[in-house]
Amino acid sequence: MVAVTALLGAKDTLFGARSWRSAGLDSGEFYRARCMWGYLHDYHHHHGPRPLDQNLQIKQRWHVALLEEIRADCRTVLSLIGTALPFAAEIVEFVLFERMFRYPLQPDCSSNFDSGTGVFLFNWLYRSGAIAEGQGTPIRIGLEATIGAIGDLVREIESIESISDNDSYVAAAVEFVTAAMPDRLAGGAGPSDAFSRLVPMETLLMTRASSGAREGIGHGQFAR
């Protein structure tokens, strides 16, 4: 949570708590919450217009794989909001902060789709107004706007997945991803890349420096 606190402050602005909900878990609770995330993530991989198990080969293409990972996690978030499931708020924070602030530490986002998901999601939320420059903190995030933006993103992705012709489907995925992060895919950062402007890499590296056993507990991934 070091990078989260540095970027967003110590107060949980998503769920209105004094501190981030996910930071208060003990090791046992953390493990159970991560297991629930993994289960829900994998469940959503296999539901929707193009279930992963029926489209595995085509969903290994970089742009399509990026959208598949985001779709599974965004559907996970939407399925938790307003429920009484244990660790619902904590898992929502896991999804958002792992994607945006830890995954981009992996190799270049133009060749590593897990890394690309974080840049893509941040830029999407920023353009949707869910993330903005903060007052007293580098950035701020709100729950209502985030859920609205995530719902819009899922609808966009599943609209693309509803295209029956495989070549047209892949072309639509490429166009959609490229529109959301054009500077990154062109080999650099530019004015349309809010992630590069607002999230200093040195801040993200604080997470790596301070991480311990928890970082090694990952959720389900179908390919790397």
N, C-alpha and C positions, 0 to 999 in steps of 0.2 A: 504493500500500500504506500510505499515511499513516494513513488512517482505520482500516484493519485493525489496524495496530500499536497505535494509540491505544485501540482497543476490546478487542483480544484479546491484546495483547502481541507481542513479537518472535519468540517460539518457535512453530514450526509444530506445533500440537497435533493437527492432522488426520493428518499423516504422520510425526510424531516426529522432525522435523529441527530443527536449531538455529535456522533462520530459514525463513520461508515460501518454499515451493518456487518459486512463480510470481514471486517478487521477484528470483530469481537468473538469470532469462533475459536474454540479450542481445537486441538489437533483431531480429536475424534469427530467433532461436528464438521470440521473442515473436510475430512475424508468423506463423510456421508453426503455432504452437500455436493462435493465434486462427483461422487458416484451418481447422484440424481441428475446432475447436469449431463453426464455422459450418457445415461439412459435416455433422457429426453432428446438430446441431440441426435442420437442414433435412431430413435423412433421417428423423428421428423425427416431424417434422410430417406426413409422408406415410405413416406406418404407425400401426396401431392400429384401434380400432373405427370411428372416423370420420376417415379421412385428410383432411388439409386440402384437397387438390386436389379432393376430391369434396364438400366441405362448406364452401367458401370463404365463401359469403354468410352463412350462419348463424354462422360462427366469427368474423365481424367484430363481433358484438354484444359489449358490454364485458365482461360476466361470463364469457362463453364464451371470448373472446379471451384474457383473463387466464389461465384454466385451460389453454388451448392452449399458451401460451408456457411456462408452468411445466411442463407435461407434457413438452414437447419437451426442455427443459433437464434435467429430472429423469431422463428416460430416457437422456439423454446421460451423465449422471453414473453411472447404474447400469451402462451398457454399458462403462464404462472401469475400474470397480473390479475389481481382480484380474487385469488384463490386462498385457501387456508392451508395449502401444502407446506410442510416444514421446509425452512430455508428458501422460500420463494424469493424474498427480497435479496438474500445473499447470492443466489444463483444469478439473478438479474445483474447484480454488480459484477459477478465473475465474468459473465458473458461480455459485458460492455468493456470492462477494464482490461481483461486478458486480451481481447481482440485488439483494442486500440492502443494499449500501452505496453504489452509484453510481446505479442506476436511480431510487431514491426522490428524487433531486435534481431529476428532471424535474417538470413541473407536477403539480398535485394528483392524488393516487392515486385519487380517486373519479371522475376524468374521463380519466385517462391510464392505460391498462392496463399499459404497461411499468412505470410507477412503482408501480402497485398490486401487481405481481408481487413486488416486493421486500418490501413490507410484509406481504403474504400469506405469503410463504415464511418470513420471520423469525418471524411469529406461530405458524405451523404447527410450526416446529422448536422454538420455545420451549415450546409446549404439549405437545410430544412428549418433552420433556426433553433434546433434542439440544443446545439452547442454554440456558444458565442463567447466573445472576449468578456472576461469577468471584471468586476470592480473589487480590487483587493486580492484577486487571484488571477492567474493568467487566463483561465477559461472557466466557464460555468456550464452546468447541464441541469435540465429540469425533466421530471418524469413524464408529465403529460405530453409535452412536445416530443420527447423521445419515443414514447409509445406510438404516437401518431405517425412519426417519421418511419419507424420500423414497420408499422402496418402498411404504409404506402410502399415501402421497399419490397416487402413480401409480395404484395399484389403485382408490382412491376416484374419481379423475377418469375412469378408463376404465370403471368401473362406470356412471357417469353417461352416458358416451358410448355405452354399449350400449343405452340407451333409444332405441327406434326412432322413436317419435313426436316430431317436432321441437318442438312446444310443450311437451311434458312434459320433454324434454331441456333446453331453455332454462330452464324453471322450476326444475329440479333444480340446474342450474349456479348460478342466482341464489341459491337457498337455501344452497348449499354455501359460496359465496364470502361471503355476508352473515354466515353463522355464524362464519366465521374472522376477520372484521374488522368487526364491527358498529359500533363507535364511529367508525371512520374513515368508513364509508359514511353515518353519521348526521350527518356534518359536523364531527366533532371527534375528540379522543383521550380515551379513558377507561381504566378499570382493566383491560379485556380487551385493550387495545392495548399489548402488551409492547414493540413497536417504538418507540413514542413515549416510553415510560418509560426504555428502556435504550439508545437510540441517539440522542444529542443531535444536532440538525441542524447545530450548529456544528462537530461532529466530522466529519460528512459533507462539509461545505463545505471542510474541509482537503484533501480529495481533489481537488475542483475547482481550488482555488488552486494545488495542486502538480502538476496533470496537464499533460502535454505532448503530444507527437505520439501517444503510445500510446493516449490516450483516444479518438482519432479512428478507431481501427481497430475497427469494429463487426462483429458477427456477423449472419447473415441474419435479417431481420425481414420479415414478410409485410404488415404494415399498421401505420400509426401514427395 
